[in-house]
Amino acid sequence: MVNHYRRALCAGIIALAFAGGAQASPDKPVIGVVVKIGGIPWFNAMEAGIKKKAAELGVRAFMVGPTSADPALQVRAVEDLIAQKVDVIGVVPNDAEVLEPVLERARVAGIKVITHESPKQKNADYDFELASSKGFGEAYGKRLVEALGGKGEYAVFVGSLTVPLHNAWADAANAYIKANAPGMTLVGDRYGVAENVDQSRSTALDLMRAHPDLKGFLAFGSQGPIGAARAVAEKRMNGKILVMGPFSPGQGRKLVHDGVLTGGYMWNPALAGEVFVTLGTMVAKGETIKDGTVVPGLGTVHPDGHNLIVDELVDLNKDTVDELAKTGL
Amino acid sequence: MPRLGIGSTEGWLLLVILAMGGGLGLFAPSFLTLPNLFDLLNASAVNIIFGVGLLVVLIAGGIDISFAVAASVVQYLTAMALAPLGGGDWAVGLLLAGGFGALLGCLNAFFIHQFRIVSIVVTIATFNLFFGLLMFWSGGVSIYDLPDWWTTRVVIFGTETAGGHAELTLPVLVMVACVAATWLLLRRTSTGRQLYAMGDNPEGARRVGISIGAMHYLAFGWLGLMAGIAGLMQSHYAQEVVPNALYGRELDVLAAVVLGGARLGGGRGTILGVFLGIILVAVTQNGLNLLGISPYAFKMIIGAIILVAITLSSQGVGRLIGSWRTPAARGAA
């Protein structure tokens, strides 16, 4: 119990420090963004985007990062923001359902709610996504087809056979390749190894052995592209076998320059941070987002219900990877 | 069971591995090629180093859950300590990694011996402590910028074959050294006999004058030393230090070592068993990939093969078969 009070007290103090004196007003809305967890590179970059955009627009916006990826901590953080009477609450949910009641309370209190990475979130005014699962997977499928000239065998890794997002990407990529490049064949089924660099590496080695004509790896999962690229480097197949997938630019930089990691796409958390602020400012001023509205950062949007889904993909290749790595990603 | 001068568990495991190898050789032509067999050894080297370390603790009657995350802590400590030393080299790296590892192992031994706490409780606690401290202190940030000697591949033996380039790398050499050292400790020193004695009957061992405290420090310190070296090897071929890279590895190694005949209650276990247990799991995984079996079935098949192997090698089956055979054998005599 003592722990609970202490945690509440700490959260209160932090919130006070953040809110320090800022009063909400229609011209200078106050926007609080609750992310999954603080202190990791992804959300550090998002915070940088939030701060940059807030300074540009002259609004007050800040990020709250819980100490662990715990849905209960997010609920508490949202409660604190309601008590502070902010104008807009942004959330990157750890658990969409757990947040439903507290987001409803926020809206009853007249606060606008924006979510990210949580399509179909209940009790949100808008949800925005920088990549649709279909668009993301298809972008990879397209790039692989083009790079291989529509011929050859390829293998697919996912983080685990039960990660919905990775499997949706893999489905979209496979569907695109099947429809557009009948000369390409998938070997095996998909392999659930891509969150582990050792397993990705050894599975890639096995697959190269079993399928001497293998020409490409599509690896969805943070460690998959890295592990597969190391395997390709070990077998001195640089350039003969392509490796594509989303990866951390800092981690993959060297492999990209060595020519074993071909590249991929990701979305930029800093851009997501900026969109929280621009979109938040727009809705705080009472604008409605309609089909064809231009939201800076998202471009022209075509809302699907309250979901604003665009494909603002960042290309990962040898020209862009260094810049992205510099932002700490 | 065939008498090869090895224990029955090891014999059965060897039989299962040979049968699987033969089958794979028939159905997946690339299995029985030099490059594939060398890659199997390269990929298993780190687990075998962990395994022989864990074996010493199991023989002494203890158990350790914390060694894999301890290895991650060692990777970080070593990377940190090398920076002010101007980058260091393999000798310094091995010394530091082994030293840090042994220290962390002795920390476990300290709590287990001084406060008479059961080893599984202590090591579950230190598992959380090590991993928590590591995450807190590293902020989850990986280290990609390691010294060149650390990440450059070292090929011990390489040859061109019809099946492609085959090579053995540094982790295999280090594994051989670790296996040899552990074999010497267990089989050629009186300390080794004392470890077996303590695992079999701690009270008896104490009464004949074996220093239980020294044995605890030796066993857990040895595992720490091996874990430190294995951690260095893992980061060598992964070419980076990732805080959660080894998280969960302890259970894979523990399962393989127990599969190899080491008894969780202490007093029993061999190095050959550890080697075969880890190789069996690695061959299974390798074979599934080579045969192109759907990954959705992997866990099921690996689980089934472990069950078959452990059932065959258990004493129950030996006795069952023995009782069938004995009358016939007598009749022949």
Interface residues (C-beta under 8 A of the other chain):
Chain A: G39 I40 P41 L161 V187 G188 D189 R190 Y191 G192 N196 V197 D198 R201 S202 T203 L205 D206 L207 R209 A210 Q223 I226 R230 E234 K235 R236 S248 G250 Q251 R253 K254
Chain B: A28 S30 T33 P35 N36 D39 A43 G139 G140 V141 S142 Y144 R153 G163 G164 H165 Q234 Y237 A238 Q239 E240 V242 A245 Q285 N286 N289 L290 L291 G292 I293 S294 P295 Y296
